Amino acid sequence: MSGHSKWNNIKRKKEKTDAQKAKVFTKIGREISVAVREGGPDPANNGKLRDLIAKAKASNVPNDNIDRIIKKAAGEGDKNTYMDMVYEGYGPCGVAVIVEALTDNKNRTAGDLRHYFDKCGGNLGQTGCVSYLFSEKGIIVIDNEDEKYTEDQLMEDCMDAGAEDFEINGEVVEVTASSDPNEFRAVREALEAKGYSFVEADIQKVPSTYTKIDDVEMQEKMQKLLDMLDDNVDVQNVFHNWEEPEEE
């Protein structure tokens, strides 16, 4: 769930272990539960739920799991009340980090996050300390490992769908769209209708500048911070401006 989509990040997502997948399922399940409570269980009438179902499918959550979560939330089976929280801070070497959480205990979550940042040589900051370095964009990542999509086809389909831009990046295609939820949804659904399947499709915070870490020890600390955040079940998304080193 971390960062702006670069190929290294996407590859790690595709290679997640079963244990990591279970955590992803739990996190998306929490988001779906909140969406059902706020807008009802019918995705035809609940655009946010429709977005989350697409996100769940991109993360390979089985349809049975999705249906079960929706039915449970609609039937008041899950009594927890979750709050949306956004935390900002600095990782090693001043890397800007934004953490989006969905928690039933904000004191616990804030304490956990403060511990992670401190342990990895960073610090949790005040609201607004790094968010000015990011802008919101709709990001859709299409798997093109077998290179079945040509640049001409992608250009035509993305323009037809109303996307702002696209970039072929290794084995994936990254499509940029508006951050407006309705406009983003229209682009995603138009590409879906053309037969595209997604590695991810979400509104993300994209950094305007990136921070490089040359020191290997600091790189390891930054990666440890991202791993700890990713492992926390309350954390939904992590965005950062670390220019990660290319894999050999």
VOGU-3710 file (C-alpha; in Angstrom, 3 decimals, decimal comma):
1> msghskwnni> 0,000/0,000/0,000  2,986/2,256/-0,057  3,883/5,255/-2,049  3,424/6,493/-5,559  3,429/3,649/-8,064  6,923/2,844/-9,220  7,766/-0,535/-10,650  9,699/-1,726/-7,563  6,642/-1,037/-5,405  4,279/-2,730/-7,852
11> krkkektdaq> 6,499/-5,787/-8,145  6,529/-6,173/-4,377  2,733/-5,957/-4,372  2,506/-8,722/-6,967  4,859/-10,905/-4,925  3,082/-10,583/-1,568  3,073/-13,669/0,640  -0,154/-15,252/1,834  0,298/-13,609/5,254  0,697/-10,197/3,644
21> kakvftkigr> -2,322/-10,816/1,423  -4,408/-11,629/4,510  -3,480/-8,226/5,972  -4,426/-6,503/2,712  -7,794/-8,315/2,742  -8,408/-7,166/6,333  -7,570/-3,541/5,524  -9,760/-3,390/2,419  -12,517/-5,193/4,329  -12,458/-2,421/6,918
31> eisvavregg> -12,820/0,224/4,186  -15,699/-1,683/2,571  -17,504/-1,970/5,930  -17,325/1,801/6,435  -18,514/2,477/2,870  -21,502/0,129/3,290  -22,536/1,828/6,518  -22,253/5,293/4,984  -23,825/4,615/1,577  -25,615/1,262/1,682
41> pdpanngklr> -24,763/-2,226/0,384  -25,735/-1,740/-3,274  -22,672/-0,797/-5,384  -24,975/0,503/-8,150  -26,076/3,262/-5,764  -22,864/3,579/-3,758  -19,981/4,850/-5,862  -17,453/4,612/-3,012  -18,355/0,944/-2,498  -17,987/0,359/-6,246
51> dliakakasn> -14,490/1,869/-6,090  -13,522/-0,336/-3,162  -14,819/-3,498/-4,829  -12,594/-2,654/-7,822  -9,677/-2,026/-5,424  -10,345/-5,345/-3,683  -10,412/-7,221/-6,989  -7,138/-5,547/-8,040  -5,651/-6,912/-4,801  -7,006/-10,393/-5,633
61> vpndnidrii> -9,554/-10,455/-2,804  -11,914/-13,340/-3,672  -15,485/-12,381/-4,629  -16,856/-14,552/-1,792  -14,859/-12,522/0,732  -16,132/-9,248/-0,721  -19,767/-10,439/-0,612  -19,348/-11,671/2,957  -17,904/-8,341/4,137  -20,758/-6,383/2,496
71> kkaagegdkn> -23,430/-8,638/4,010  -21,812/-8,471/7,453  -21,601/-4,658/7,365  -25,167/-4,334/6,060  -26,403/-6,609/8,863  -24,567/-4,642/11,578  -22,352/-7,679/12,194  -19,259/-5,536/12,800  -19,864/-3,264/15,793  -16,563/-1,361/15,579
81> tymdmvyegy> -16,687/2,345/14,734  -13,729/3,380/12,598  -12,308/6,888/12,279  -10,361/8,263/9,313  -7,035/9,645/10,518  -4,150/11,199/8,565  -0,656/11,433/10,068  2,349/13,277/8,637  5,998/12,968/9,465  9,591/12,579/8,359
91> gpcgvavive> 11,497/9,387/7,743  15,300/9,093/7,748  17,116/11,900/5,858  13,965/14,051/5,852  11,836/11,817/3,603  8,251/13,118/3,670  5,682/10,508/4,755  1,871/10,656/4,893  -0,046/7,833/6,580  -3,786/7,301/6,127
101> altdnknrta> -5,389/5,153/8,807  -8,799/3,752/9,639  -8,860/3,043/13,360  -11,198/2,252/16,232  -8,638/3,626/18,715  -6,758/6,744/17,580  -4,568/6,863/20,721  -3,287/3,340/20,027  -2,649/4,107/16,369  -0,862/7,408/17,066
111> gdlrhyfdkc> 1,292/5,664/19,693  2,195/2,843/17,306  3,116/5,261/14,520  5,190/7,480/16,791  7,111/4,374/17,903  7,774/3,305/14,291  9,045/6,742/13,235  11,255/7,116/16,334  12,692/3,602/15,962  13,660/4,230/12,323
121> ggnlgqtgcv> 15,325/7,611/12,797  12,365/9,780/11,815  9,667/11,661/13,671  5,910/12,114/13,529  5,089/15,748/12,780  2,166/18,143/12,904  -0,717/18,148/10,429  0,391/19,992/7,289  4,130/19,547/7,831  4,620/17,566/4,584
131> sylfsekgii> 1,247/17,448/2,794  2,127/20,581/0,784  4,748/18,453/-1,019  2,038/16,168/-2,480  -0,880/16,552/-4,872  -3,780/14,148/-5,304  -4,094/12,172/-8,537  -6,154/9,226/-9,653  -3,660/6,433/-10,403  -4,566/3,291/-12,338
141> vidnedekyt> -1,869/0,670/-12,842  -2,364/-1,888/-15,621  -0,329/-5,096/-15,797  1,473/-5,277/-19,149  3,955/-8,025/-18,327  3,273/-9,836/-21,602  3,366/-6,516/-23,552  -0,038/-7,189/-25,091  -0,939/-3,486/-25,046  0,774/-1,293/-27,641
151> edqlmedcmd> 1,500/2,385/-27,068  -0,926/3,397/-29,843  -3,726/1,263/-28,388  -3,104/2,605/-24,892  -3,110/6,193/-26,117  -6,417/5,728/-27,930  -8,099/3,858/-25,069  -6,855/6,251/-22,380  -8,008/9,287/-24,359  -11,409/7,684/-24,960
161> agaedfeing> -11,715/6,943/-21,243  -10,946/10,545/-20,281  -7,557/9,917/-18,657  -5,077/12,785/-18,294  -1,935/10,834/-19,223  -0,300/7,409/-19,269  3,242/6,080/-18,961  4,662/2,660/-19,806  6,899/1,811/-16,851  8,617/-1,570/-17,114
171> evvevtassd> 5,985/-4,285/-17,001  3,144/-1,968/-16,010  1,280/0,963/-17,505  0,519/3,836/-15,154  -2,559/5,867/-16,103  -3,132/9,270/-14,475  -6,643/10,600/-13,999  -8,441/13,330/-12,062  -8,530/13,070/-8,274  -12,231/13,917/-8,331
181> pnefravrea> -13,856/10,629/-7,224  -16,612/10,752/-9,864  -14,249/11,581/-12,734  -11,721/8,991/-11,565  -14,456/6,368/-11,310  -15,623/7,166/-14,861  -12,086/6,646/-16,249  -11,598/3,402/-14,318  -14,962/1,995/-15,392  -14,366/3,008/-19,030
191> leakgysfve> -11,019/1,163/-19,059  -12,639/-1,788/-17,283  -15,288/-1,902/-20,020  -12,492/-2,075/-22,600  -11,197/-5,245/-20,911  -8,315/-3,849/-18,866  -7,531/-5,357/-15,463  -5,650/-3,437/-12,799  -2,791/-4,029/-10,380  -4,196/-1,065/-8,466
201> adiqkvpsty> -6,717/1,713/-8,984  -6,937/4,404/-6,346  -6,657/8,108/-5,633  -3,129/8,665/-4,368  -0,966/11,473/-3,036  1,827/12,018/-5,563  4,991/13,875/-4,460  6,135/16,964/-6,357  9,792/16,260/-5,509  11,694/13,170/-4,407
211> tkiddvemqe> 14,340/12,689/-1,714  17,318/10,444/-2,368  19,032/8,452/0,402  22,639/7,566/-0,411  23,563/5,932/2,891  22,774/2,178/2,804  22,024/2,038/6,544  19,544/4,902/6,198  17,977/3,176/3,177  17,446/0,072/5,333
221> kmqklldmld> 15,878/2,182/8,094  13,523/3,840/5,610  12,481/0,456/4,226  11,971/-0,826/7,781  9,689/2,140/8,508  7,595/1,403/5,401  7,411/-2,303/6,312  6,310/-1,550/9,880  3,629/0,844/8,658  2,448/-1,664/6,068
231> dnvdvqnvfh> 2,167/-4,380/8,738  -0,090/-2,255/10,962  -3,712/-3,268/10,377  -4,956/0,292/11,098  -2,808/1,767/8,297  -4,627/1,919/4,965  -2,193/3,854/2,761  1,335/5,206/3,008  2,640/7,896/0,655  6,246/9,089/0,627
241> nweepeee> 8,749/10,934/-1,547  11,682/8,553/-1,180  13,392/7,961/-4,495  13,929/4,253/-3,952  17,115/2,709/-5,390  16,585/0,613/-8,491  16,824/-3,119/-7,939  19,835/-4,812/-9,495
//
